[in-house]
Amino acid sequence: METRVRLEPWGPDDFRLLVRCNSAEMTAHLGGPESEEKLADRQRRYEALGAREPAAGRMFRVVLGAGAVGAIGFWEREWRGEPVYETGWAVLPEFQGRGLAATALAELVAHVRAHGSRGALHAFPGTDHPASNAVCRRAGFTCLGRVDFEYPPGNPHPSNDWRLSLTP
């Protein structure tokens, strides 16, 4: 089973992938599907992130063979008074359970280490999402404990705070 993935920069043609990632199944741990208006805004933000300097963050489509199987990215944020990066990912249901998210995260970490300027990368999967927590563990992140992370904004959700140092 092939698990080699490529990260390709997010572009205007990736809106269809964003729509596929917006299903009830894919957003069950994220507060549910977004409206068409919010998806269009998300697409604009993803494209704009790619136009900024590389250290500001990036969104990528996760590609296996000739097709996109998901999305992954990183962006700047302040967390507990520290400038860090946050990461998030989605792998389409028919490709889940094959290690693709962990492989894509390893590729992303290499990219962030090469282009980033912040000392740590955080992920905040819900405490009720064992697969995403396992991806963090497999990628070498350290779980700092449970937090009430707001996602979507204004909606606190019990999450784990996973941290990966980006410095040697």
KELUM-213431 format. One record per atom (N, C-alpha, C): residue in three letters; x, y, z. Coordinates in steps of 0.001 Angstrom, whole numbers, plus 524288, in hexadecimal, padded with zeros to 5 digits. Atoms other than C-alpha are relative to their C-alpha. Layout:
<recs>
alaXYZ
...
</recs>
This chain:
<recs>
met803477FB6780000
met800008000080000
met80379804DF80000
glu7FCCA7FB578007D
glu805F680CFA7FBBC
glu7FE84803FC8042D
thr801037FBEC7FC27
thr8076781705806A0
thr80355804CB7FF01
arg7FCD17FB738014C
arg810A38207C7FFF7
arg7FC6A8045D7FE19
val803437FB9B80179
val80A0F82D9E7FF40
val8036B804A97FE9A
arg7FD7D7FB0580144
arg80DA383ACA7F9AA
arg7FC8F8045480218
leu802E07FB4C7FE8C
leu809D3848077FED4
leu80091803D37FB81
glu7FFFC7FC4380452
glu80600851617F3F3
glu7FD2A804E7801C8
pro802657FB207FE3D
pro802C085FC17F607
pro7FA37800527FE9E
trp8059C7FF3F800C0
trp7F461862EB7F78F
trp7FF1C804157FBCC
gly8010D7FC4A8042C
gly7EEA9869C77EBBC
gly7FA34800A87FEF4
pro8057A7FEE480146
pro7E21386EBC7E59A
pro7FCD67FB237FE9A
asp802CF804B98018F
asp7DE958613C7E065
asp7FEF27FC4480488
asp8009F803817FB88
asp7DE9E85B577EE17
asp7FAE9800CE80302
phe804FE7FF207FD57
phe7D13C860877F1E8
phe7FCC67FAF88002E
arg802F1804FC8000B
arg7CB4F853637EDE6
arg801C37FC7080473
leu7FDFE8031C7FBA1
leu7D42E84CA57F7CF
leu7FDFA8023080526
leu802077FD877FB4C
leu7D0008566580220
leu7FA4C7FE80800E0
val8057D801977FFA8
val7C1C5853337FF2B
val7FF9E7FA53801D0
arg800128058D7FE64
arg7C498844908007D
arg801757FF5F805BB
cys7FE5A800387FA7F
cys7CB318470280D93
cys7FBEE8026A803A1
asn803FC7FD507FCF2
asn7BEF584E4B8122C
asn7FB3F7FC938011E
ser8046E8037C7FF03
ser7B62D8425A8137C
ser7FF1B7FF6D805E5
ala8013C800E77FA7D
ala7AF6C83F0A82048
ala803E77FC2B8026C
glu7FC41803E47FE0A
glu7B8788334A821BB
glu8055D8026F80101
met7FAC57FDAA7FF97
met7C4C883B5C81F94
met8003F8045880418
thr7FFF47FB947FC62
thr7C0BF8468782899
thr7FD807FEBA80545
ala80295801957FB1D
ala7BAB083EBA833BB
ala802FA801E0804D7
his7FCD67FE4E7FB8B
his7C5FB8429383CC6
his80158805CC7FFB8
leu7FEB57FA78800E3
leu7C651850A1837DA
leu7FB398038A80024
gly804A27FCB77FFA6
gly7B8AD8559D83A8E
gly7FC3D7FF867FB79
gly80395800DD80458
gly7B245850A782E16
gly8016C803117FB25
pro7FED57FD7380502
pro7B22D8551A81FEE
pro7FF45805ED80040
glu800697FA588007C
glu7B4298636081C89
glu7FC5E801627FB7D
ser8035D7FE1680439
ser7AB0786B5E813F4
ser8034E800F87FB21
glu7FD457FECC804E7
glu7AE7A86E07805B7
glu80312805198008B
glu7FD637FAF47FF40
glu7B1EA87C02809A5
glu805007FF5B80336
lys7FB51800D97FCC9
lys7BB4A8777B8143B
lys8041C7FCDC7FD11
leu7FC44802FD80327
leu7C16E86D9E80AF5
leu802C4803797FC10
ala7FDA17FC64803C6
ala7C3A08782F800BE
ala803F580382802BE
asp7FC5A7FCD17FCFA
asp7C9FB8809B80B46
asp804D87FCDA8016F
arg7FB938036A7FEAC
arg7D2868752580F8B
arg8038C7FF4A7FB39
gln7FCF28008D804D3
gln7D6CD8731180166
gln80349804E27FF12
arg7FD197FB16800AE
arg7DAA38817A80072
arg804828005D803E4
arg7FBD07FFDA7FC07
arg7E2608808080D31
arg804647FC377FEA3
tyr7FC02803DA8016E
tyr7E96C87430808A1
tyr80356802007FB78
glu7FD0F7FDE980470
glu7ED2B87A8F7FBC0
glu80365804A0801A8
ala7FD127FB6E7FE30
ala7F1678873180288
ala804B97FE5880340
leu7FB9B801E37FCDB
leu7F9F887F8B80BF6
leu804847FE6B7FC71
gly7FBFC8019B803B5
gly8014C879F880056
gly802C08047F7FD4E
ala7FDA57FB6780273
ala80406887B17FB4B
ala8039E802EB803C4
arg7FCAD7FD677FC25
arg80AE188BC1807DF
arg805587FD598002D
glu7FAD68025C7FF73
glu818EC888ED80BBF
glu7FF657FA8180252
pro800948056E7FE4E
pro81B3D87A6D80E6B
pro7FF987FF48805EF
ala8002B800967FA50
ala81D3387C8281D15
ala7FAA68014A80248
ala805327FE9B7FE10
ala80F2D881A381E40
ala7FC607FB4580040
gly80332804B180021
gly809C18741281B8E
gly7FE857FE9A7FA73
arg801A4801EC80524
arg8043986C4D8103F
arg7FBAD7FBFC800B9
met803A78045980073
met7F9068638380C81
met801B57FCD07FB52
phe7FE86803A48042A
phe7FB8C857998042D
phe7FBA07FC177FF1B
arg8032C804A4800FD
arg7F39E84D3A7FD86
arg803B57FB5D800B6
val7FD06804CA7FF3C
val7F84183FA480128
val7FED77FC907FB4A
val800B0802D2804E5
val7FA87837EE7F4AD
val802747FA9C80071
leu7FE378056880047
leu7FBD8829447F337
leu7FF4B7FE517FA62
gly800648014B80589
gly7FF04824BB7E57F
gly7FE7F804D37FCF1
ala801AC7FB9880341
ala7F78082DA87DC5F
ala7FBA08032C80270
gly804977FD4F7FDE4
gly7ECC0832027E591
gly800A58021780578
ala800087FDB37FAC7
ala7EA6083A777F16D
ala7FCE07FC87803AE
val802908034E7FC21
val7E6E6832A77FD89
val7FECF802F280504
gly801097FCF37FB5A
gly7E64583DA38076D
gly802C28053B7FFDB
ala7FDA87FAD47FF72
ala7EB7F84A7B80C5F
ala802EF8004380528
ile7FCF57FF347FB41
ile7F58784ED581669
ile8026C8056E7FFAB
gly7FD977FAE580017
gly7FB4085BB981A69
gly801FA801AC8054E
phe7FE347FD997FB22
phe8016F864628249C
phe7FF67805DF7FF78
trp800CF7FA607FFF8
trp7FF4F872758287F
trp801E68022A8053A
glu7FE137FD687FB56
glu8042287C4D8326A
glu7FB8F800D3803EB
arg803AC7FEB17FBD2
arg7FD7687E3783F80
arg8031480121804F7
glu7FDDC7FF4A7FABE
glu8002C8828784D5A
glu7FD507FBF480367
trp80248803D77FC73
trp7FE3A877D685763
trp802BB8008A80543
arg7FE077FF4A7FAAE
arg7FFD587AA4865C3
arg804C28039A80023
gly7FBF57FC018000D
gly8083288683862EC
gly804BD7FED77FCAA
glu7FB90801918033B
glu8113D87F8585978
glu7FE6D8000B7FA39
pro80122800668059A
pro811D28817C84AB2
pro801597FA7F7FE14
val7FF5380566801BC
val80FEC873CE8452B
val7FD417FF597FAC7
tyr803298018180476
tyr80A5A86CEF83965
tyr7FBE57FC23801E3
glu80409803EC7FF2C
glu7FDCF865318396F
glu7FF8E7FCDF7FAFF
thr800CB8034680496
thr7FB3D859DE8304D
thr7FABD7FD4780051
gly804C8803058005D
gly7EF3A852C382BBF
gly7FFFA7FD107FAD5
trp800158034A804B3
trp7EC1A848608219D
trp7FABD7FD5D7FF78
ala804AC8031780129
ala7E13A8409C81B4F
ala801727FC267FBBA
val7FF4180412803FA
val7E1F3833D2813CF
val7FA987FDE47FEAC
leu8051D801D0801C0
leu7D63982FB180BB8
leu7FEE07FA7A801FF
pro80165805007FD84
pro7CEC58241381184
pro8020C7FB267FD3F
glu7FE58804B3802C7
glu7D24D81A78806CB
glu805E17FF1580042
phe7FA50800917FF86
phe7E0C981CB680994
phe801D37FFBE805AB
gln7FE928002A7FA78
gln7E06D81C7E8186C
gln801C37FA8E8019B
gly7FE35804FF7FDE4
gly7E6FE811D782061
gly804B07FDB77FD31
arg7FB80801E580308
arg7F2BA810BA81738
arg80514802BF8017F
gly7FB4F7FD3A7FE4E
gly7FC538198B81E6D
gly80133804DE7FCE1
leu7FEF97FB8A8036A
leu7FAE98248881494
leu800508052480304
ala7FFCD7FB297FCF1
ala7F82F82F2981EA6
ala8053A80077802CC
ala7FAF27FFDA7FD45
ala8044C82B8682676
ala8047A800FE7FC30
thr7FBFB7FF1E803F1
thr80C8582B0D81A1F
thr7FFE7805A57FE1E
ala8007F7FA8E801A4
ala8073E83835815A8
ala801F1803AE80449
leu7FE2F7FCB67FBB4
leu809DC83DEA82328
leu805EF7FFF98005E
ala7FA448003780001
ala817F983937822A5
ala80239803767FBA5
glu7FE577FCA28044D
glu8196883FF381562
glu7FF44805C080172
leu8010B7FA9F7FE74
leu8133A84C3E81AE0
leu80401801DE80404
val7FC227FE8D7FC05
val81C5084C51826B1
val8053E801447FD66
ala7FB197FEEB802CC
ala8280E84B8881D84
ala7FFAF805487FD49
his800B47FAFB802A7
his8229285701815C2
his8004380482803EF
val800137FBD67FC13
val8201685F1F8220A
val80578800DE8022F
arg7FAA67FF677FE02
arg82DBD85C648272C
arg8037C802CD7FC0B
ala7FCCE7FD8880411
ala83384860BE81A2A
ala7FE82805B27FF0D
his801D67FAD180189
his82B2E86CFB81863
his7FDE28034A80479
gly8027B7FD357FBB9
gly82585870A58258D
gly803C6803298034C
ser7FCDE7FCA97FC9F
ser82A3287A5D82F90
ser7FE677FF90805BC
arg801E2800937FAA2
arg823008760A83BD9
arg8020A7FAEF80259
gly7FD6F804537FD53
gly827AD86C7584600
gly7FCD17FB1F800E0
ala80337804927FED7
ala81C1F8634A8472D
ala7FB4F7FFBF7FC59
leu804A4801238031D
leu810F585D1F83FAC
leu7FC207FD4E8039C
his8040F802477FCB0
his8043185A1F846CE
his7FB9A7FDD07FCA9
ala804D38021D80243
ala7F873851D284345
ala7FC2B7FF658047E
phe80401800127FBF2
phe7EB9A851CF84AAD
phe7FB787FC5C7FE97
pro8045D8038A80139
pro7E3BC8459884747
pro7FC7B7FF4D804C0
gly803B7800ED7FBCD
gly7D7838432D84F2D
gly8017E7FB3180328
thr7FEED804867FCAA
thr7D8D883A0685AA9
thr7FCD87FB437FE38
asp8036180432801F2
asp7CE2483218853FB
asp801857FE367FA80
his7FE458016280551
his7D623830538477D
his805047FCBD8005A
pro7FB598033B7FF32
pro7DF4F824BF849C2
pro803A37FFBE7FB49
ala7FC9F8006E8049F
ala7E43F8243883BA9
ala803AD804B07FF9A
ser7FCA47FB6580061
ser7E9508324383B86
ser803DD8004A80488
asn7FC57800297FBA0
asn7EF3A830AB84900
asn8045B7FC107FEEA
ala7FC0D803EB80167
ala7F63A8247F8440D
ala803C8802227FBE6
val7FC937FD90803E8
val7FB7982C3A8386A
val804078036B802BF
cys7FC5D7FCA47FD19
cys801728361B841D8
cys8041E7FCBB802D4
arg7FC65803707FD20
arg8076382B5B84A18
arg803FE7FD9E7FC48
arg7FC9780286803D0
arg80CED8247783E2A
arg803FC803D07FDB3
ala7FC8A7FC0780241
ala812DE8313A83931
ala803E380230803FB
gly7FC2E7FE597FC1B
gly81A5883329845E8
gly7FE72804B48033D
phe801E07FBB87FCC1
phe8120083DD884BFF
phe7FF8F7FE26805AB
thr800B2801167FA72
thr8111B83E8D85ADE
thr7FABE80233801A7
cys805127FE2C7FE24
cys803A883F5F86100
cys800CF8030F8050F
leu7FF707FCA57FB6C
leu8037284AC586A89
leu7FB2B7FFE680371
gly804B9800757FCD3
gly7F5E38476C86F76
gly7FB33802127FD45
arg8051A7FE7A8020F
arg7E7B684AC386D88
arg7FF45805EC80078
val801537FA7580005
val7E34D85881869F4
val7FA98800967FD92
asp804D77FEAB802BB
asp7D66B85EA186620
asp80188803A77FB98
phe7FE467FD1F80499
phe7DA18862F385882
phe7FB31801D17FD09
glu804827FDE6802C7
glu7D0B586BC885141
glu800487FEC17FA33
tyr8008F8010580591
tyr7CCE28663184425
tyr7FAA57FDAC7FF00
pro7FEF17FAE28023B
pro7C5A486B8783D89
pro800318042F80440
pro7FF8A7FBE17FC16
pro7C8688787D8446E
pro7FAE3800D8802F6
gly8048A7FF557FCAA
gly7BF4287A6884FDF
gly7FDA77FAEE801E0
asn8020F805257FE92
asn7BD0086BC785167
asn8045D7FCCB80284
pro7FBD8803007FD72
pro7C60E865D185BB1
pro7FF1E7FA237FF51
his8004B805A6800FD
his7C9088579A858AF
his8046C7FD5C802F9
pro7FBC9802BA7FD3A
pro7D08384E2B86184
pro803E67FDAB7FC1E
ser7FBE88019D803A6
ser7DD4F84BF785A5F
ser804EF7FEA7802F6
asn7FAC6800E07FDF0
asn7EAFC8471685CB7
asn803AB803E67FD6A
asp7FC0A7FC65801FB
asp7F62A850B585B3F
asp804E97FCCE7FF03
trp7FB57802DB8019B
trp800DE849B3853A8
trp80410803E97FE14
arg7FBD17FC5180168
arg80DEE850B785201
arg804B67FCFF7FDDA
leu7FB348022480239
leu819B484DCF8497D
leu803F0804757FFAD
ser7FBE67FC1B80061
ser826518557C84B2B
ser80231800007FA7A
leu7FDDB7FF908054C
leu82B8585A8883E38
leu805CE8013F8000F
thr7FA6E7FECB7FF95
thr8391985D8E8434D
thr802F97FB0D8015B
pro7FCEC804B77FEEA
pro8440F8538E843D6
pro801757FF7D805B4
</recs>
